[in-house]
Amino acid sequence: MLEMLRNEDGATMVEYGIMVALIAAVCITLIATLGGQVSSAFTSVNSAI
């Protein structure tokens, strides 16, 4: 029973899961923020061509 309580493999997996979730949230936020600017840049280039 004590061996199972000392096992930290599950905790490590949870920490990796939290890191992946935070990285995904940052990526989604950046894409949502920069998406409009990139779209208007492509529109300007398309109009110039």
GIMO-V532060 format. One record per residue. RES is the residue in one letter. SS is DSSP state (2 for helix, 1 for strand, 0 for the rest). OMEGA is omega in degrees with one decimal (* if undefined). Layout:
res:ss:omega
RES:SS:OMEGA
RES:SS:OMEGA
//
This chain:
res:ss:omega
M:0:179.9
L:2:178.3
E:2:-179.7
M:2:179.6
L:2:-179.8
R:2:-179.1
N:0:-176.1
E:0:179.9
D:2:179.8
G:2:179.3
A:2:178.5
T:2:179.5
M:2:178.1
V:2:179.0
E:2:176.9
Y:2:178.0
G:2:178.6
I:2:178.7
M:2:179.1
V:2:178.7
A:2:178.9
L:2:177.9
I:2:178.3
A:2:179.0
A:2:178.2
V:2:178.8
C:2:179.5
I:2:178.8
T:2:179.0
L:2:179.7
I:2:179.2
A:2:-178.8
T:2:-175.5
L:2:-176.3
G:2:-180.0
G:2:-179.9
Q:2:178.7
V:2:179.1
S:2:179.8
S:2:175.9
A:2:177.3
F:2:177.9
T:2:178.3
S:2:178.1
V:2:179.6
N:2:178.5
S:2:-179.2
A:2:-179.8
I:0:*
//
